[in-house]
Amino acid sequence: MNDYGQVAIMPVTRSRRFTQDARASWFSHKAEVSKPYYYSVYRADADVTTEIAPTERAAQFRFTVPKPDASYVVVDAFDKGSYVKILPGQRRVMGYSTRHSENNG
């Protein structure tokens, strides 16, 4: 989106990988479902299926992983000044991103 703060959410397996290049994974459009109300993709390198269902202002994610005890979700807010806080006891992730695009059109 051009006008809202951006974040990247990426499930990774086997080991923690934080940089964009390290967590990149190959995928095929043959292993992808894309509808206005649902998106699913299998990422072969990570052996993860990611599903996303949008809401009016958010989205619900589901990650299917081979070994839950060796799987992680990386939340990257990109820029300095951005903030992410994980509250495991409340099962929440909260924060903000300072990255946005100013569209004066």
C-alpha positions as CSV (number, residue, x, y, z in Angstrom):
1,M,0.0,0.0,0.0
2,N,1.3,3.4,-0.8
3,D,-0.3,5.4,2.1
4,Y,0.0,3.1,5.1
5,G,3.0,2.0,7.1
6,Q,4.7,-1.1,5.7
7,V,5.9,-4.2,7.5
8,A,7.1,-7.6,6.3
9,I,5.8,-10.7,7.9
10,M,7.7,-13.9,7.0
11,P,7.5,-17.4,8.4
12,V,10.9,-19.1,8.5
13,T,11.9,-22.6,9.4
14,R,15.0,-24.5,10.6
15,S,17.0,-21.4,11.7
16,R,16.3,-17.7,12.5
17,R,17.0,-15.5,9.4
18,F,16.4,-11.8,9.7
19,T,17.7,-10.2,6.5
20,Q,15.5,-10.0,3.4
21,D,17.9,-12.0,1.3
22,A,18.4,-14.7,3.9
23,R,14.7,-15.4,4.4
24,A,13.8,-15.3,0.7
25,S,12.3,-18.5,-0.7
26,W,11.4,-19.9,-4.1
27,F,7.7,-20.5,-5.0
28,S,5.7,-21.5,-8.0
29,H,2.4,-19.9,-9.2
30,K,1.2,-23.6,-9.5
31,A,1.3,-23.8,-5.7
32,E,-0.6,-20.5,-5.3
33,V,-4.2,-19.6,-4.8
34,S,-5.1,-16.0,-5.4
35,K,-8.6,-14.7,-4.8
36,P,-9.9,-11.3,-3.6
37,Y,-10.9,-12.9,-0.2
38,Y,-8.0,-15.4,0.2
39,Y,-4.4,-16.0,-0.7
40,S,-2.3,-19.1,-0.2
41,V,1.2,-20.1,-1.3
42,Y,3.6,-22.9,-0.6
43,R,7.2,-21.7,-0.2
44,A,9.4,-24.7,-1.1
45,D,12.7,-23.5,0.4
46,A,11.1,-23.0,3.8
47,D,8.6,-25.8,3.5
48,V,5.8,-23.5,4.7
49,T,2.3,-22.9,3.5
50,T,1.1,-19.3,4.1
51,E,-2.5,-18.4,4.0
52,I,-3.9,-14.9,4.3
53,A,-7.6,-13.7,4.5
54,P,-8.2,-9.9,4.5
55,T,-10.5,-8.0,6.7
56,E,-11.5,-4.3,6.2
57,R,-8.3,-3.0,7.9
58,A,-6.2,-6.0,8.7
59,A,-5.6,-9.6,7.7
60,Q,-5.7,-13.1,9.3
61,F,-2.6,-15.2,8.7
62,R,-2.1,-19.0,9.0
63,F,1.3,-20.7,8.6
64,T,1.5,-24.4,8.2
65,V,5.1,-25.6,9.1
66,P,6.7,-29.0,9.3
67,K,8.2,-28.6,12.8
68,P,6.6,-26.0,15.0
69,D,9.5,-26.0,17.5
70,A,11.9,-25.1,14.7
71,S,9.8,-22.4,13.1
72,Y,9.7,-18.6,13.5
73,V,7.8,-15.6,12.3
74,V,9.9,-12.6,11.4
75,V,8.2,-9.2,11.7
76,D,10.3,-6.5,9.9
77,A,9.2,-2.9,10.3
78,F,12.1,-1.8,8.0
79,D,13.1,1.7,8.9
80,K,14.8,3.2,12.0
81,G,12.2,4.7,14.2
82,S,9.8,1.8,13.5
83,Y,8.8,-0.3,16.5
84,V,7.5,-3.9,17.0
85,K,6.7,-5.4,20.4
86,I,5.7,-9.0,20.9
87,L,3.5,-9.8,23.9
88,P,3.4,-13.7,24.0
89,G,1.3,-13.8,27.2
90,Q,-1.4,-11.8,25.3
91,R,-0.8,-13.5,22.0
92,R,-0.3,-10.1,20.4
93,V,2.1,-8.3,18.2
94,M,1.9,-4.5,18.2
95,G,3.8,-1.6,16.8
96,Y,4.1,0.9,14.0
97,S,6.2,1.6,10.9
98,T,7.6,4.9,9.9
99,R,7.9,3.8,6.3
100,H,5.2,5.2,4.1
101,S,4.7,6.7,0.7
102,E,3.4,10.2,0.4
103,N,1.0,10.4,-2.5
104,N,0.0,13.9,-3.4
105,G,-2.0,12.9,-6.4
